Structure formats: C-alpha cells, structure tokens
Amino acid sequence: MKSWQLPEGIDELSGNQALNFEMLRRQLIDLYTEKGFGLVIPPMVEHVDSLLLTSDSVNEKTFKFLDPVSGKMLGVHADITPQIARIDARRASVSIEKYCYINAILQTSADDFYDSRSPIQAGAELYGSNEISADIEVIELMLESLKILSIDPVVISLGNVAIFNALMADESLDSDQAAELRHIFAHRSSPDLAVFINKHPLVNAPLFNALIKLEGDNSALNQALDLFVNFPNAINAIKDLQAIDQALKGKNIQASYDLAELQTYEYHTGIVFSAYNQNYSKALAQGGRYNGIGESFGQSRAATGFSFDLKFLSQSN
C-alpha cells in the first residue's frame, strides 16, 4: 500500500472541488443564520455515552477508543444530532431554540444515505416546539438548501413513525424481536414480514401487512385513516401528514407518502421525510421529528430537523 493512499471509504476535496464546497458552505450558513438558526460547531470527540443516546444504529457507526488522559471511553461523532441535544440541554431553555451546523463526521461503515465513511453533515434543528408548523419550517428550509445546491425538481417522501409505534404498543415483543421487525420495515420486505409473523404471531398482523405496502399520493392518507381508526395515536400522526400535505400544495412541491417509512436512527418519534431527485439513486436529504431526544441529558424537549452530506452534493453540483 502506498503511503499516500486513503483508507477505504475515506475521501477528500481539493482544487475546484474544495472551492465549490466552500462557496456552498458559506451560502448555506448565510441562509440558516438569516432564518434564525444559530451556528454551532460540536467537538469531533466526546464521551461515548453522550454520542450514542439509546440508538443501536449510532452505536454501530461510532468509532470508539480509550482516552489515554482520562482512561474513559471516547467516540468520534458519527451523527451531529445527539450533540445538538446535549447543547440544547445545557442551555436549559424553555423557549424555541434553532441550531445549524456543517461538520465532518466519521462512520465505521457507509450506508444507504451516506456514500462515504467521512461525509460532511450539514443540517438544521429546531427545539422546543411540538407544533406541525415547526416540521413545515424545517422541511421548507431543507428545500431551500437543495435549491442553493441547484437540485431541482425535488420530490418529498413523507411518513410518520408514530403509526408503526402505535401498532407496536399492542405487541409483546422483546427488544431483539422489536429491532428485527423494525429492520424488516426499514427494508420494505413483505416476505420477511410473513416469516416473522409466522415465528412471532402479532396481535395486529393484518395491519402490519397493510402498513408495509401503504404508499402513494395523498389518497394513501385517507386509506390510512380507515385502516387505523381504532388507534388514536396513529390517527393523529396521519392528520399531521395531511397538514403538511396542505402546506406543500401551496408551494408547488411534489409529495409522496410512505406510511411504513422508518428512518435509519431509532430516535425518530413522528414525522419523517426524505428528498429525492430523478438524477440521483438515493435520498439527498432526510430528517424528521425526535421528541425527547435530550432526556438522557436531563432536558426532554420536542425537536425536529434535517441533514444531508454537503461534501457529496457539492461534488455533484
């Protein structure tokens, strides 16, 4: 191996690529700060407990090492959101707080969202509001970000994990079984769901079978209202999606609905969304609601936000 070769999945920018990245970074920071989102620059390394929260997915993606100074286990951040939760908790604010960031992160492996193990995560997060208007605000900011990156047109796919969670509340599954079922839904595998139900009979098996296939235009929301009429939390989740649908209609944004959508990280609790463009084979930006994420820091707050890999998108610009 040549000494100048980079590790697999690790990349860099130079020349015009680096200049284009920096130009876009400045434009995005200007946009976010003009919208009232304060810039934060979290540290690259923290105590592992602060970085992981309760997410197995974040845990799997986090590089960990023993600190020779303190003797404690440290980690390199694989996701900025847990750090924003800590920053917000430290402020102990009871009002709405808005944060933005553009930071390099490091992951043990690439995934369906990040192309490399060393993406540069850009995003914005809003804490302290449980109103659907907060979700609409961050979705609109995400769309403005993609416009700066010259990505047009954009199709938004929306879901709400509260529907899945409402069905799960009736089931008696252990943590491993629940994680397996979540994994099946995350990968949209109806055959695997059939196998799972055969091994672990579910109280709401017919509804899980219906949910995994429930997607399309806003007519899917009306179908969902009929299907989950006996689940108040699911009905509220669907009505939230209808409210976003109405807001996006006035902005000429094409939206689709995937009621079985579950984001990569388990901390999402409600609305989730992803942005797509016909020239790309995967989601370009994603986000959602993660109420209570700061509970482990002693400050459980409503929160919503989005992120994307600016390094990847700047090279495609």
N, C-alpha and C positions, 0 to 999 in steps of 0.2 A: 504494500500500500504506500502510495506517495504521501509525503508529509503535508502536502497542500490540499489533499482531498478531505472533503467534509464528511461527517458521519451520515449514514443513510437517513433520509427524511429531514435533514437539516440543510437549509439553503440561505442565500444571501442576496442582497441587491447591490449593484454598483453602476456607475456611469449614468446613462439616461434613465434607467430603471429607478435608481435611487433618487434622482432629481424629480421624476414624476411622482414617486411615492411621497416625497417631502412636500411637494406642491399640493397634493390632495390632502395630506395630513393637516396642513395649515388651513385649507378651506373648510375641512370638516370641523376643526376646533373652533374656527370663527362661527360656523353655523350653530354649533352646540352652545357656545357661550352666549351668542345673541339670543338664543331661545331660553336662556336662564339656567343652563346645565353647567355647573362648576367643574373645572378640570381637576382631576386627581391623578396622582402618579404613585400607585401602590408599589411596595418593595418587591423585588424579584423573589426573595426568600422570606419565609415566615415559619413559625412553629406549625408542624403538620396539622395539629388539631384545629387551628384557625383556618386552614385551607380546605379541609375536607368536608366540614359540617357533617351531614349524615348521608352524603352521596357516595355510593359504591363506585359510580362511574367516574367521579372526580378522583377518588382514591386510586383507581386502576391507572389513571393517566398521569399521576403525580410522581415525579422523581423525588426520592427521599434520601437523606444522608444524615449521618451523625455529626453534630456540630462539635468540633474539637475544643471549642472555647467553653461552651456550657454543658456539653455532654448530653444535650437534648436532641430529639429527632426533628430535623428541619425538612422543608419541602420547597421545591421551585414551583411557582404558581402555574397551574395548568388551566385555570379559569379565573377571570377577574371578579366575577360576581360575589363569591364568598368574601373577598377582600373589601368590596363595597359595603357588604352587610356589616363587617367589622367597623369600618369607618363611620357608617351611619349610627351604629350602636354607641360608639364612643362619643358622638355628639349629643346623644340622649335628647334629640329634638322631638317635639310633639307636632311640629308643622311639616309641610311638604318640603322635601329636600330633593334636589336634582343633581346628578353626577354624570360626568362623561370621562372617557379615558381612551387612549391609544397606546397600548403596551405590548411588547413582545411577551409571549408565553411559551412554555415548553411542555410537550406531552410525550409520554412514553411511547405512544403509537399514533399514527394518523387515523382519522375516522371518516365517516360519511360526510362530515361537514368541513373539516379542515384537511387540506391537501397534504400539508407537511406536518412534521412534528414541531416546527418552530414558526407558527403563524404570528402575525401581529394583530392582536384583537382590538378592534375599535368598537365602541358601544356607548350607550347612554341608559341610565336607570333613574327611575322616579320612585321615591319612597314617601309613604305617609298618606296615600290616597287609595281607597278601595273602590273608587268610582270608575265606571266604564270609560269615562272621559279621559282618565289617565292612560288607559290602554290605547285609546284612539290617538292620544297625543304622541306616544312613543312610536306607534305604527306610522303615523304621518312623518315623524322625524326620520325614521328608517327609510321611508320612500324618498324624502328629500336628500338623504345621504346617497342613495343609489343614483339619483339624478345628477349629483355632483360627479359621480363616477361614470357618467354617460351611459348608464344601463337603462335601456328603455326599449319596449314596454316591460312592465313588471306585472306579474300575476301573484296575488297574495293567496296563500293557502292558510285557512284558519281552522282551529279546533278548540276543544276545551277539555282538559284532562279531568275536570270535575265530574264529567259524565262517567268516565271509566271508574273514577274513585267512588261514585255513588253506587255503582253495581258491586264494587269490591267490598263495600261496607257490610253487605249481607253474607259474604263468604267467610268460611273458616279455614283459611289457608295460612300455613306458616310463612316465615319471611322468604325462604328459598322458593317456595311454590309461587308466592306473590311476585317475586322477581322474575321467575320463569314466565309467568303469564304476561307480565309487562313486556318482557323481551319479545314474546310472540306477537303482541300488538304492535310493538315498535317496528317489527319487520313484516307486518301485514300477512302473516302466514295462516291462512284458514286451515290447511291440512294439519299444521302443528297444533292449532287450537282444538281440532277434533280429537287428536291424540291426547292432548292434555285433559280434555273433558272426560274422555274415556277412563283415564287414570285417576282423575280427581273430579268427581261429579260436582257440578256447580249449581247452586240454587237458581241462579239467573242465566243458566246455559243458553236458552233461546235468545235472550237479549244480548249476551256476549257475541253469539253467532251473527246477530243482526248488526251489532255495532261495528264489527271489524270490516264490514262491507259498506258502511254508510258514508258515502261521499258524493260530491257533485256540486251543483249550483245551490242557490238558497232554498230550492224546494226540498233539499235534504234536511233543512232545519224544521220544516213542517212535518216531515216524516218522523223526525226525532221527537217532536212534541207528542205525537200519538204513541210512539213506542214506549217512552219513558214517563208516561202520565202519572204513574204511581211513585215516582222518585222526585220529590220536591227539589233536591239539590241539583239534579240533572236538568229539570225544567228551568231553574234559574240560570244555569250555565248556558242553555240553548237561547234563552231570552237575551243574555249578554251578547251572544253571537249575532242575534238579529239586530241589536242596537248598533253593533259595529258595521253590519251589512248596510244599514240605512245611512250611516255616516260616510261610508266609502262610495255609495252610489252617487252622492252629490259631488264627488271628486273624480268621477270617471275612471275609477280603479277597478280592474277586473279581479274578482274574488271567487275562490272556490272553497268548499268546506269539506273537511275530513274529520268526522266526529270521533274517529278512533286514534287521532294523532296524539302521540306521546313524544315529548322532546327527549334528547339524549340524557339530560340530567334529571334525576328523580325529584329535585326540589321544586319543580313547577307544580302549581296547585290549581290553575284556572286556564284562562285564555292562553293559547299558544299560536304562533304564526311563523310562517316562512315565506321568503320572497324568491321568485323564480323568474328566469328569462329564457327565451327559446334558444339562445346561443350557448347556454350552459347546461350541463347534465345533472346538476345538483343544486340544492338551495344555496343562495348567495348570502342571505342574511336570515337570522331567526331570533326569536325571543318569546316572551310570554310573561305571565304573572307567577310570582313565587312568594305569596304571603307567608309571613312567619319565619323567613329565612334567617333573620338575626336573633332568633330565640336563644341559640347557644351562647350568644354574646350578651344576653340579658335585655335585649330590646327587640321584641317581636313586632314587626311592622308590615303593613301592606306594601308590596313592591312590584314593579313591572319594568321591563327593559328589553333591549335587543343588542345584538352584537354581530360582527362579521370580520372576515380576515382581510384587512386592508392590504397586506402585502400581496396576497393572491389577486385581489381585484385591481390593484394598481398596475399589475403587470398585464392585465387583460384590457386595460383602459386604452 
